[in-house]
Amino acid sequence: MLGAIIGDIVGSRFEWHNHKDKHFELFTNDCRMTDDSIMTFAVAKSLLETGKVSDRGNNDYYPLLARRSVTYMQAFGRRYPDCGFSGAFFQWIVSDNPQPYNSFGNGAAMRISPVAYAAESEDEVRLLSAAVTGVSHNHEEGLKGAEATAIATYLASCGSSKIEIRTKMEDEYYPLDFNLDEIRDFYGFTTACQATVPQAIVAFLESTSFEDAIRNAISIGGDSDTLAAIAGAIAEAYYGIPERIKQQALPYFDAEQLTVYQEWVRFTRN
């Protein structure tokens, strides 16, 4: 979860001002949390609250998680309305009767990382991802982008090698037949999962550290905060996050966000 949020914060100042280079200051006064972080908090809160009243062995767990996801995505979205939501998703946030709208936007993938830490198997990752994602991004590519991100994060958290993660991604989700140097000159802004998630996965696969994964993702341009959020989520699971980077990121949290994060840390340590 924190890896995605850090990627979002670092990438926020480059979303509309791409920096196609790996050399830049990670945190500045121009950095902020965007919708990527806000919805990641909402997903984490949904998992926390659902787990307090139901168990994944119960028939009602996944429908309840879906309902809680709507509740908390709307609640957090309305509390932070100016953090960069797309027009279509913001209409979903403020709707009295929010329905999935066949979206394949990369918002499905940017928010999904908490499910990787709540799951105990790949099958559970898939079920959790579908429950959280399908409430809004129910297009095939939206569901696939979220699941690929969650599975990659889960595998990394379980100690899988990069070769194993790449093989799983290529066998079940996306061809990864490119490297960042090949696409950097022409890769441009897109919000489609199918043109964001593979690039973010490769940014992780080519990295040498958590920080390097973030720098890789930002260096190709495009939707920088979301690319870095997805790559950061997987990189956190694989490398961990250096304490100095954690301490630089936490001042960007407000009191409510910090409370959710602290509860999430306690949950994942149990």
TORKOL-4160 file (C-alpha; in steps of 0.2 Angstrom, whole numbers, padded with zeros to 4 digits, m for minus):
270
<pt num="1" X="0000" Y="0000" Z="0000"/>
<pt num="2" X="0013" Y="0013" Z="0005"/>
<pt num="3" X="0023" Y="0009" Z="m0010"/>
<pt num="4" X="0009" Y="0014" Z="m0021"/>
<pt num="5" X="0006" Y="0030" Z="m0012"/>
<pt num="6" X="0024" Y="0035" Z="m0012"/>
<pt num="7" X="0024" Y="0032" Z="m0031"/>
<pt num="8" X="0009" Y="0043" Z="m0033"/>
<pt num="9" X="0017" Y="0057" Z="m0022"/>
<pt num="10" X="0033" Y="0057" Z="m0031"/>
<pt num="11" X="0025" Y="0055" Z="m0048"/>
<pt num="12" X="0012" Y="0069" Z="m0045"/>
<pt num="13" X="0022" Y="0083" Z="m0051"/>
<pt num="14" X="0026" Y="0075" Z="m0067"/>
<pt num="15" X="0009" Y="0069" Z="m0073"/>
<pt num="16" X="0007" Y="0084" Z="m0084"/>
<pt num="17" X="0025" Y="0089" Z="m0085"/>
<pt num="18" X="0034" Y="0073" Z="m0090"/>
<pt num="19" X="0052" Y="0070" Z="m0085"/>
<pt num="20" X="0060" Y="0057" Z="m0097"/>
<pt num="21" X="0075" Y="0055" Z="m0086"/>
<pt num="22" X="0079" Y="0045" Z="m0070"/>
<pt num="23" X="0087" Y="0060" Z="m0062"/>
<pt num="24" X="0076" Y="0071" Z="m0051"/>
<pt num="25" X="0072" Y="0075" Z="m0033"/>
<pt num="26" X="0060" Y="0062" Z="m0026"/>
<pt num="27" X="0050" Y="0074" Z="m0014"/>
<pt num="28" X="0047" Y="0092" Z="m0016"/>
<pt num="29" X="0034" Y="0105" Z="m0011"/>
<pt num="30" X="0026" Y="0102" Z="m0028"/>
<pt num="31" X="0022" Y="0084" Z="m0024"/>
<pt num="32" X="0005" Y="0079" Z="m0017"/>
<pt num="33" X="m0007" Y="0064" Z="m0015"/>
<pt num="34" X="m0018" Y="0062" Z="m0030"/>
<pt num="35" X="m0033" Y="0051" Z="m0033"/>
<pt num="36" X="m0022" Y="0036" Z="m0034"/>
<pt num="37" X="m0018" Y="0037" Z="m0016"/>
<pt num="38" X="m0035" Y="0042" Z="m0010"/>
<pt num="39" X="m0043" Y="0027" Z="m0018"/>
<pt num="40" X="m0029" Y="0016" Z="m0011"/>
<pt num="41" X="m0034" Y="0022" Z="0006"/>
<pt num="42" X="m0052" Y="0018" Z="0002"/>
<pt num="43" X="m0048" Y="0000" Z="m0004"/>
<pt num="44" X="m0038" Y="m0003" Z="0012"/>
<pt num="45" X="m0052" Y="0004" Z="0023"/>
<pt num="46" X="m0064" Y="m0007" Z="0014"/>
<pt num="47" X="m0054" Y="m0023" Z="0017"/>
<pt num="48" X="m0051" Y="m0018" Z="0035"/>
<pt num="49" X="m0070" Y="m0015" Z="0039"/>
<pt num="50" X="m0076" Y="m0030" Z="0029"/>
<pt num="51" X="m0064" Y="m0041" Z="0039"/>
<pt num="52" X="m0071" Y="m0035" Z="0055"/>
<pt num="53" X="m0088" Y="m0042" Z="0052"/>
<pt num="54" X="m0086" Y="m0057" Z="0040"/>
<pt num="55" X="m0073" Y="m0070" Z="0035"/>
<pt num="56" X="m0068" Y="m0075" Z="0018"/>
<pt num="57" X="m0075" Y="m0092" Z="0021"/>
<pt num="58" X="m0092" Y="m0084" Z="0022"/>
<pt num="59" X="m0104" Y="m0083" Z="0007"/>
<pt num="60" X="m0107" Y="m0065" Z="0011"/>
<pt num="61" X="m0089" Y="m0059" Z="0012"/>
<pt num="62" X="m0086" Y="m0054" Z="m0007"/>
<pt num="63" X="m0103" Y="m0046" Z="m0009"/>
<pt num="64" X="m0100" Y="m0036" Z="0007"/>
<pt num="65" X="m0083" Y="m0031" Z="0001"/>
<pt num="66" X="m0090" Y="m0025" Z="m0015"/>
<pt num="67" X="m0103" Y="m0014" Z="m0005"/>
<pt num="68" X="m0090" Y="m0008" Z="0007"/>
<pt num="69" X="m0078" Y="m0003" Z="m0008"/>
<pt num="70" X="m0092" Y="0008" Z="m0015"/>
<pt num="71" X="m0095" Y="0015" Z="0002"/>
<pt num="72" X="m0077" Y="0020" Z="0006"/>
<pt num="73" X="m0073" Y="0025" Z="m0012"/>
<pt num="74" X="m0087" Y="0037" Z="m0012"/>
<pt num="75" X="m0083" Y="0043" Z="0006"/>
<pt num="76" X="m0065" Y="0046" Z="0002"/>
<pt num="77" X="m0068" Y="0053" Z="m0015"/>
<pt num="78" X="m0081" Y="0066" Z="m0008"/>
<pt num="79" X="m0069" Y="0071" Z="0006"/>
<pt num="80" X="m0055" Y="0074" Z="m0007"/>
<pt num="81" X="m0064" Y="0080" Z="m0022"/>
<pt num="82" X="m0049" Y="0090" Z="m0029"/>
<pt num="83" X="m0036" Y="0076" Z="m0030"/>
<pt num="84" X="m0037" Y="0073" Z="m0049"/>
<pt num="85" X="m0052" Y="0061" Z="m0052"/>
<pt num="86" X="m0058" Y="0058" Z="m0070"/>
<pt num="87" X="m0074" Y="0066" Z="m0075"/>
<pt num="88" X="m0083" Y="0049" Z="m0077"/>
<pt num="89" X="m0076" Y="0042" Z="m0060"/>
<pt num="90" X="m0081" Y="0058" Z="m0051"/>
<pt num="91" X="m0098" Y="0056" Z="m0057"/>
<pt num="92" X="m0098" Y="0039" Z="m0050"/>
<pt num="93" X="m0092" Y="0045" Z="m0033"/>
<pt num="94" X="m0106" Y="0058" Z="m0031"/>
<pt num="95" X="m0119" Y="0047" Z="m0038"/>
<pt num="96" X="m0134" Y="0041" Z="m0027"/>
<pt num="97" X="m0134" Y="0025" Z="m0036"/>
<pt num="98" X="m0116" Y="0021" Z="m0042"/>
<pt num="99" X="m0115" Y="0008" Z="m0055"/>
<pt num="100" X="m0101" Y="0000" Z="m0065"/>
<pt num="101" X="m0098" Y="0010" Z="m0081"/>
<pt num="102" X="m0087" Y="m0002" Z="m0091"/>
<pt num="103" X="m0071" Y="0007" Z="m0088"/>
<pt num="104" X="m0054" Y="0001" Z="m0093"/>
<pt num="105" X="m0045" Y="0015" Z="m0085"/>
<pt num="106" X="m0029" Y="0013" Z="m0075"/>
<pt num="107" X="m0038" Y="0019" Z="m0059"/>
<pt num="108" X="m0043" Y="0000" Z="m0058"/>
<pt num="109" X="m0024" Y="m0004" Z="m0055"/>
<pt num="110" X="m0018" Y="0011" Z="m0046"/>
<pt num="111" X="m0029" Y="0007" Z="m0031"/>
<pt num="112" X="m0028" Y="m0012" Z="m0030"/>
<pt num="113" X="m0012" Y="m0016" Z="m0020"/>
<pt num="114" X="m0020" Y="m0018" Z="m0003"/>
<pt num="115" X="m0029" Y="m0034" Z="m0009"/>
<pt num="116" X="m0012" Y="m0043" Z="m0011"/>
<pt num="117" X="m0008" Y="m0041" Z="0007"/>
<pt num="118" X="m0026" Y="m0047" Z="0012"/>
<pt num="119" X="m0025" Y="m0063" Z="0002"/>
<pt num="120" X="m0018" Y="m0080" Z="0007"/>
<pt num="121" X="m0017" Y="m0087" Z="m0011"/>
<pt num="122" X="m0018" Y="m0082" Z="m0029"/>
<pt num="123" X="m0036" Y="m0088" Z="m0030"/>
<pt num="124" X="m0040" Y="m0076" Z="m0016"/>
<pt num="125" X="m0031" Y="m0062" Z="m0024"/>
<pt num="126" X="m0042" Y="m0064" Z="m0040"/>
<pt num="127" X="m0058" Y="m0064" Z="m0030"/>
<pt num="128" X="m0053" Y="m0049" Z="m0020"/>
<pt num="129" X="m0047" Y="m0040" Z="m0035"/>
<pt num="130" X="m0064" Y="m0043" Z="m0044"/>
<pt num="131" X="m0074" Y="m0038" Z="m0030"/>
<pt num="132" X="m0066" Y="m0022" Z="m0027"/>
<pt num="133" X="m0063" Y="m0018" Z="m0046"/>
<pt num="134" X="m0080" Y="m0023" Z="m0053"/>
<pt num="135" X="m0090" Y="m0010" Z="m0044"/>
<pt num="136" X="m0084" Y="0003" Z="m0056"/>
<pt num="137" X="m0071" Y="m0004" Z="m0069"/>
<pt num="138" X="m0080" Y="m0019" Z="m0075"/>
<pt num="139" X="m0073" Y="m0019" Z="m0093"/>
<pt num="140" X="m0062" Y="m0034" Z="m0097"/>
<pt num="141" X="m0046" Y="m0024" Z="m0098"/>
<pt num="142" X="m0050" Y="m0015" Z="m0081"/>
<pt num="143" X="m0053" Y="m0031" Z="m0072"/>
<pt num="144" X="m0037" Y="m0038" Z="m0080"/>
<pt num="145" X="m0026" Y="m0023" Z="m0076"/>
<pt num="146" X="m0031" Y="m0023" Z="m0058"/>
<pt num="147" X="m0029" Y="m0042" Z="m0056"/>
<pt num="148" X="m0012" Y="m0042" Z="m0065"/>
<pt num="149" X="m0006" Y="m0028" Z="m0053"/>
<pt num="150" X="m0012" Y="m0037" Z="m0038"/>
<pt num="151" X="m0005" Y="m0054" Z="m0043"/>
<pt num="152" X="0012" Y="m0047" Z="m0047"/>
<pt num="153" X="0012" Y="m0038" Z="m0030"/>
<pt num="154" X="0006" Y="m0054" Z="m0021"/>
<pt num="155" X="0020" Y="m0065" Z="m0030"/>
<pt num="156" X="0033" Y="m0052" Z="m0025"/>
<pt num="157" X="0027" Y="m0052" Z="m0007"/>
<pt num="158" X="0029" Y="m0071" Z="m0007"/>
<pt num="159" X="0047" Y="m0071" Z="m0013"/>
<pt num="160" X="0044" Y="m0075" Z="m0031"/>
<pt num="161" X="0059" Y="m0071" Z="m0042"/>
<pt num="162" X="0058" Y="m0058" Z="m0056"/>
<pt num="163" X="0059" Y="m0072" Z="m0069"/>
<pt num="164" X="0044" Y="m0080" Z="m0061"/>
<pt num="165" X="0034" Y="m0064" Z="m0060"/>
<pt num="166" X="0038" Y="m0060" Z="m0078"/>
<pt num="167" X="0033" Y="m0077" Z="m0084"/>
<pt num="168" X="0016" Y="m0076" Z="m0074"/>
<pt num="169" X="0012" Y="m0059" Z="m0082"/>
<pt num="170" X="0017" Y="m0065" Z="m0100"/>
<pt num="171" X="0008" Y="m0081" Z="m0098"/>
<pt num="172" X="m0009" Y="m0074" Z="m0091"/>
<pt num="173" X="m0009" Y="m0056" Z="m0094"/>
<pt num="174" X="0002" Y="m0046" Z="m0106"/>
<pt num="175" X="0016" Y="m0048" Z="m0118"/>
<pt num="176" X="0031" Y="m0039" Z="m0110"/>
<pt num="177" X="0042" Y="m0039" Z="m0126"/>
<pt num="178" X="0050" Y="m0022" Z="m0124"/>
<pt num="179" X="0061" Y="m0013" Z="m0112"/>
<pt num="180" X="0060" Y="0005" Z="m0106"/>
<pt num="181" X="0074" Y="0012" Z="m0117"/>
<pt num="182" X="0064" Y="0006" Z="m0132"/>
<pt num="183" X="0048" Y="0015" Z="m0128"/>
<pt num="184" X="0054" Y="0031" Z="m0119"/>
<pt num="185" X="0055" Y="0042" Z="m0134"/>
<pt num="186" X="0038" Y="0039" Z="m0140"/>
<pt num="187" X="0028" Y="0033" Z="m0125"/>
<pt num="188" X="0014" Y="0046" Z="m0121"/>
<pt num="189" X="0000" Y="0049" Z="m0109"/>
<pt num="190" X="m0014" Y="0037" Z="m0108"/>
<pt num="191" X="m0026" Y="0031" Z="m0094"/>
<pt num="192" X="m0030" Y="0014" Z="m0102"/>
<pt num="193" X="m0025" Y="m0001" Z="m0091"/>
<pt num="194" X="m0018" Y="m0010" Z="m0106"/>
<pt num="195" X="m0006" Y="0004" Z="m0110"/>
<pt num="196" X="m0001" Y="0007" Z="m0092"/>
<pt num="197" X="0000" Y="m0009" Z="m0082"/>
<pt num="198" X="0013" Y="m0018" Z="m0093"/>
<pt num="199" X="0024" Y="m0003" Z="m0094"/>
<pt num="200" X="0023" Y="m0001" Z="m0075"/>
<pt num="201" X="0027" Y="m0020" Z="m0073"/>
<pt num="202" X="0042" Y="m0018" Z="m0084"/>
<pt num="203" X="0048" Y="m0003" Z="m0074"/>
<pt num="204" X="0048" Y="m0014" Z="m0059"/>
<pt num="205" X="0056" Y="m0029" Z="m0068"/>
<pt num="206" X="0071" Y="m0018" Z="m0074"/>
<pt num="207" X="0074" Y="m0010" Z="m0057"/>
<pt num="208" X="0087" Y="m0013" Z="m0044"/>
<pt num="209" X="0079" Y="m0006" Z="m0029"/>
<pt num="210" X="0062" Y="0002" Z="m0023"/>
<pt num="211" X="0068" Y="0019" Z="m0027"/>
<pt num="212" X="0075" Y="0014" Z="m0044"/>
<pt num="213" X="0058" Y="0006" Z="m0049"/>
<pt num="214" X="0049" Y="0023" Z="m0045"/>
<pt num="215" X="0063" Y="0032" Z="m0056"/>
<pt num="216" X="0060" Y="0020" Z="m0070"/>
<pt num="217" X="0042" Y="0022" Z="m0070"/>
<pt num="218" X="0043" Y="0041" Z="m0071"/>
<pt num="219" X="0057" Y="0041" Z="m0083"/>
<pt num="220" X="0045" Y="0035" Z="m0098"/>
<pt num="221" X="0033" Y="0049" Z="m0096"/>
<pt num="222" X="0014" Y="0046" Z="m0098"/>
<pt num="223" X="0003" Y="0045" Z="m0083"/>
<pt num="224" X="0018" Y="0047" Z="m0071"/>
<pt num="225" X="0009" Y="0046" Z="m0055"/>
<pt num="226" X="m0001" Y="0030" Z="m0059"/>
<pt num="227" X="0014" Y="0022" Z="m0067"/>
<pt num="228" X="0024" Y="0025" Z="m0052"/>
<pt num="229" X="0010" Y="0020" Z="m0040"/>
<pt num="230" X="0008" Y="0003" Z="m0049"/>
<pt num="231" X="0027" Y="0000" Z="m0050"/>
<pt num="232" X="0029" Y="0006" Z="m0032"/>
<pt num="233" X="0016" Y="m0006" Z="m0026"/>
<pt num="234" X="0025" Y="m0021" Z="m0034"/>
<pt num="235" X="0043" Y="m0014" Z="m0029"/>
<pt num="236" X="0037" Y="m0012" Z="m0010"/>
<pt num="237" X="0032" Y="m0031" Z="m0010"/>
<pt num="238" X="0049" Y="m0036" Z="m0018"/>
<pt num="239" X="0062" Y="m0025" Z="m0010"/>
<pt num="240" X="0053" Y="m0016" Z="0005"/>
<pt num="241" X="0054" Y="0003" Z="0007"/>
<pt num="242" X="0070" Y="0011" Z="0014"/>
<pt num="243" X="0066" Y="0020" Z="0030"/>
<pt num="244" X="0072" Y="0036" Z="0024"/>
<pt num="245" X="0060" Y="0036" Z="0010"/>
<pt num="246" X="0046" Y="0032" Z="0022"/>
<pt num="247" X="0050" Y="0046" Z="0033"/>
<pt num="248" X="0050" Y="0058" Z="0018"/>
<pt num="249" X="0033" Y="0052" Z="0013"/>
<pt num="250" X="0023" Y="0052" Z="0029"/>
<pt num="251" X="0022" Y="0072" Z="0031"/>
<pt num="252" X="0011" Y="0071" Z="0015"/>
<pt num="253" X="m0002" Y="0062" Z="0025"/>
<pt num="254" X="m0016" Y="0071" Z="0034"/>
<pt num="255" X="m0022" Y="0064" Z="0051"/>
<pt num="256" X="m0036" Y="0053" Z="0044"/>
<pt num="257" X="m0025" Y="0046" Z="0031"/>
<pt num="258" X="m0011" Y="0042" Z="0044"/>
<pt num="259" X="m0024" Y="0033" Z="0055"/>
<pt num="260" X="m0030" Y="0022" Z="0040"/>
<pt num="261" X="m0011" Y="0018" Z="0036"/>
<pt num="262" X="m0007" Y="0014" Z="0054"/>
<pt num="263" X="m0022" Y="0003" Z="0056"/>
<pt num="264" X="m0017" Y="m0006" Z="0039"/>
<pt num="265" X="0001" Y="m0008" Z="0046"/>
<pt num="266" X="m0006" Y="m0017" Z="0061"/>
<pt num="267" X="m0017" Y="m0028" Z="0051"/>
<pt num="268" X="m0003" Y="m0034" Z="0039"/>
<pt num="269" X="0008" Y="m0038" Z="0054"/>
<pt num="270" X="m0005" Y="m0049" Z="0062"/>
